[in-house]
Amino acid sequence: MGFMRHVLWQTLQPMRHFSSSSTCLAVDKSLLSKLRKQTGIPFINCKKALEKFDNDFDGAKKWLLEEAQKAGWARATKLQSRPMSQGLVALLGDQSQVTMIEVNCETDFVAKNEKFISLVEQLANECAAHFEKQPQNTIFSDKASLGEIKSSSTSMSLGDMVALCVGNLGENMALRRAAYVRADAESQLSFYVHPSAPGKNRKKFQMGKYGSIVDMAQTADSADKARTKLQDLGGSLCQHIVGMNPKTVGRVSEGGEDSKAEAAGDEAKDEAEEDVLLKQDFLLDTSMTVEQLLCLNGAEVKGFVRFACGEEVEGEKDA
């Protein structure tokens, strides 16, 4: 009798249907940690993604980044009118080729954030990889063209990468501009940042608020007689360029004559020469001009580039 009552009770229970789609799998904690580490997206969102894709790591990661990217672009669009005067200038390279970028944000607080710093480093690497494939020895790129560059390691554009960081940190940001310089067979490059940002700077990668690249050459005969090695001279001139902000290189005077003597009594010429590198007093030894310093070392400056974070750029407002 008891057996019959048990069978009857089982018969009256509601029918339960099971399928793989309705089964709630436990989230794999190792995958959750890995997904959080690779994307930088909060645990709760990573967990949601793994639940949605039944612990399929690749599917969850792709969906998570797509959703974060959409949210980032929405926030970036909302914040795009907010001014950006802070950020970092980053340089990556060696004596043969150097890439320099400027990435802006709204506050110095975010400029010191690890996520922002990591973004700047990643963008510098992506820009360098892109420029190195180009045939030109000198390249200048603006925000619009940089945003369209495709990452060499992901399916995202550099604009997408910035938008993703905007979504994470909640401030307006931009990869504002970039410069690339490749030395020719007779010259070599030096670069410098000021002040040096803590933590991430290495010999081939540096970050700060100001940056400069100088392209210099020196004949073999001059190198033997030079007071300063070309690489050391280049480093000193990079510091000078950051500090004195010249606009052009200028021309060497015949016989290396003192530019001040040539310009005596001509105030208009003096004012014009304030922006000429060769005519400026050398920052680290004001007893001589840059031109005299180069003559003493048998060297020449073939070109230079200088970035200051947040500075006004000619033509940018009209663009």
Rosetta blueprint (number, residue, H / E / L):
1 M L
2 G H
3 F H
4 M H
5 R H
6 H H
7 V H
8 L H
9 W H
10 Q H
11 T H
12 L H
13 Q L
14 P L
15 M L
16 R L
17 H L
18 F L
19 S L
20 S L
21 S L
22 S L
23 T L
24 C L
25 L L
26 A L
27 V L
28 D L
29 K H
30 S H
31 L H
32 L H
33 S H
34 K H
35 L H
36 R H
37 K H
38 Q H
39 T H
40 G L
41 I L
42 P L
43 F H
44 I H
45 N H
46 C H
47 K H
48 K H
49 A H
50 L H
51 E H
52 K H
53 F L
54 D L
55 N L
56 D L
57 F H
58 D H
59 G H
60 A H
61 K H
62 K H
63 W H
64 L H
65 L H
66 E H
67 E H
68 A H
69 Q H
70 K H
71 A H
72 G H
73 W H
74 A H
75 R H
76 A H
77 T H
78 K H
79 L H
80 Q L
81 S L
82 R L
83 P L
84 M L
85 S L
86 Q E
87 G E
88 L E
89 V E
90 A E
91 L E
92 L E
93 G E
94 D L
95 Q L
96 S L
97 Q E
98 V E
99 T E
100 M E
101 I E
102 E E
103 V E
104 N E
105 C E
106 E L
107 T L
108 D H
109 F H
110 V H
111 A H
112 K L
113 N L
114 E H
115 K H
116 F H
117 I H
118 S H
119 L H
120 V H
121 E H
122 Q H
123 L H
124 A H
125 N H
126 E H
127 C H
128 A H
129 A H
130 H H
131 F H
132 E L
133 K L
134 Q L
135 P L
136 Q L
137 N L
138 T E
139 I E
140 F E
141 S E
142 D E
143 K H
144 A H
145 S H
146 L H
147 G H
148 E L
149 I L
150 K E
151 S L
152 S L
153 S L
154 T L
155 S L
156 M L
157 S E
158 L H
159 G H
160 D H
161 M H
162 V H
163 A H
164 L H
165 C H
166 V H
167 G H
168 N H
169 L H
170 G L
171 E L
172 N L
173 M L
174 A E
175 L E
176 R E
177 R E
178 A E
179 A E
180 Y E
181 V E
182 R E
183 A L
184 D L
185 A L
186 E L
187 S E
188 Q E
189 L E
190 S E
191 F E
192 Y E
193 V E
194 H E
195 P L
196 S L
197 A L
198 P L
199 G L
200 K L
201 N L
202 R L
203 K L
204 K L
205 F E
206 Q E
207 M E
208 G E
209 K L
210 Y E
211 G E
212 S E
213 I E
214 V E
215 D E
216 M E
217 A E
218 Q E
219 T L
220 A H
221 D H
222 S H
223 A H
224 D H
225 K H
226 A L
227 R L
228 T L
229 K L
230 L H
231 Q H
232 D H
233 L H
234 G H
235 G H
236 S H
237 L H
238 C H
239 Q H
240 H H
241 I H
242 V H
243 G H
244 M H
245 N L
246 P L
247 K L
248 T E
249 V L
250 G L
251 R L
252 V L
253 S L
254 E H
255 G H
256 G H
257 E L
258 D L
259 S H
260 K H
261 A H
262 E H
263 A L
264 A L
265 G L
266 D L
267 E H
268 A H
269 K H
270 D H
271 E H
272 A H
273 E H
274 E L
275 D L
276 V E
277 L H
278 L H
279 K H
280 Q L
281 D E
282 F L
283 L L
284 L L
285 D L
286 T L
287 S L
288 M L
289 T E
290 V H
291 E H
292 Q H
293 L H
294 L H
295 C H
296 L H
297 N L
298 G L
299 A E
300 E E
301 V E
302 K E
303 G E
304 F E
305 V E
306 R E
307 F E
308 A E
309 C L
310 G L
311 E L
312 E L
313 V L
314 E L
315 G L
316 E L
317 K L
318 D L
319 A L
